Amino acid sequence: MRFVLLIIVSYIIGFFTAIPIGATQVEIAKRSMSGYIKEALMVVAGSVTSDLMYGFIAMFGIAPFLKDEKVEAFFWFIGGIILIVLGIFTLIYSDKRGYNNTEKTMLFKAHTSLLVGFSLAVTNPPIIFWWLFCFEFIKSVGIVPNFEPVYAVIFLLSAGAGIASYLSGLALFLRKIGKKISYETEGKINKIMGALLIILSFYFLFKSVEALFKFYT
């Protein structure tokens, strides 16, 4: 019974963790609404892989490494650059004809979409502390009595399934919406998404500067 409850609660935690809108969701929406559902799901796979990687880092003991402000600044900076590149690319190919042309580019291919999803998620090392917080919550309410590797693995895999479920559902839902909108409307949406990615990049770059400022003061 303990394991069943752990799986259910962990799945719910993962599902709600994926809801806040961020760069990953924008990339999923961009591909899904343009008909690239396979590529959107590859973004999901890349993002979940990164989240689980950080989850295992959190559970098995090297989280202190990422408390270093220089390391944190580096991740934020790389994330900002990735978002700027993706934002500019989205603005360039903001109409339907542009997206059809992306079949000839690397960025919209399945394996590259996997890398995009992983890259966006891997620039968010603070998720390590979110995993630790969630696991401590599960312990505090008595779902698990203490830390054991088997509990940690079940927690991470179940939460990862929750994240994947939400993001995959989002991709499929947006694919249906994409079939019903005009090319002109889709182009406007893509321009908004491109602008949003660039705006998000400034936040990442600000966080990078902030982390460096903390280190040097």
FENDA-V648979 format. One record per residue. N is the residue number from 1. PHI is phi in whole degrees, -180 to 180 (none if undefined). PSI is psi as a letter, one per 20 degrees, with the letter a starting at -180 (NA if undefined). OMEGA is omega as a letter, one per 40 degrees, with the letter a starting at -180 (* if undefined). Layout:
# FENDA-V648979
n=(N N)
phi=(PHI PHI)
psi=(PSI PSI)
omega=(OMEGA OMEGA)
This chain:
# FENDA-V648979
n=(1 2 3 4 5 6 7 8 9 10 11 12 13 14 15 16 17 18 19 20 21 22 23 24 25 26 27 28 29 30 31 32 33 34 35 36 37 38 39 40 41 42 43 44 45 46 47 48 49 50 51 52 53 54 55 56 57 58 59 60 61 62 63 64 65 66 67 68 69 70 71 72 73 74 75 76 77 78 79 80 81 82 83 84 85 86 87 88 89 90 91 92 93 94 95 96 97 98 99 100 101 102 103 104 105 106 107 108 109 110 111 112 113 114 115 116 117 118 119 120 121 122 123 124 125 126 127 128 129 130 131 132 133 134 135 136 137 138 139 140 141 142 143 144 145 146 147 148 149 150 151 152 153 154 155 156 157 158 159 160 161 162 163 164 165 166 167 168 169 170 171 172 173 174 175 176 177 178 179 180 181 182 183 184 185 186 187 188 189 190 191 192 193 194 195 196 197 198 199 200 201 202 203 204 205 206 207 208 209 210 211 212 213 214 215 216 217)
phi=(none -60 -67 -63 -64 -61 -63 -65 -65 -65 -61 -63 -59 -62 -60 -74 -62 -84 -72 -54 -74 -146 -62 -62 -63 -64 -65 -64 -63 -58 -75 -61 -72 -99 93 -97 -67 -60 -67 -63 -68 -70 -61 -57 -61 -65 -65 -65 -59 -65 -60 -68 -58 -67 -62 -68 -61 -64 -73 -118 103 -117 -57 -55 -58 -85 -82 -65 -63 -66 -65 -62 -62 -61 -64 -62 -65 -61 -60 -62 -64 -59 -67 -62 -62 -65 -64 -63 -61 -64 -66 -64 -105 -89 -115 -62 -64 -63 -69 -62 -68 -69 -61 -90 -102 -75 -64 -101 -75 -59 -68 -73 -63 -60 -66 -60 -60 -66 -64 -65 -75 -72 -83 -122 -62 -58 -62 -55 -74 -66 -61 -63 -61 -64 -69 -64 -62 -61 -69 -66 -91 86 -69 -125 -75 -163 -78 -138 -52 -65 -65 -63 -66 -61 -59 -67 -66 -69 -65 -61 -64 -65 -61 -62 -63 -64 -66 -67 -61 -62 -61 -67 -64 -68 -63 -66 -63 -60 -71 -104 -105 -76 -61 -64 -65 -62 -63 -64 -62 -65 -65 -62 -64 -62 -64 -64 -61 -68 -62 -62 -62 -65 -64 -61 -66 -61 -65 -65 -64 -62 -65 -66 -61 -64 -69 -91 -118)
psi=(h g h g g g g g g g g g g g g h h i g p p a h g h g h g g g g g i j j m h g h g h h g g g g g h g g g h g h g h g g h k j k h h h j i p h g g g g g g g g g g g g g h g g h g g g g h g l j r g h g h h h i h i r h h j q g h h h g h g g g g g h i j m h i h g h g g g g g h h g h h h j j h q h r p q h h g g g g g g h g h h h g g h g g h g h g g h g h g g g h i i q r h g g h g g g h g g g g h g g h g h h h g g h g h g g g g h g h g j NA)
omega=(i a i i i i a a i i i i i a a i a a a a i a i i i i i a a a a a i i a a i a i i i i i a i a a i i i i i i i i i a a a i i i a i a i i a i i i i i a i a i i i i i a i a a i i i a i i a a i a a i i i i a i a a i a a i a a i i i i i i i a i a a i a a i i i a i i i i a a i i i i a i i i i a a i i a a i a a i i a a i i i i i i a a a a i i i a a i a i i i a i a a a i a i i i i i a i i i i i i i i i i a i i i a i i i i i i i i i a a i *)
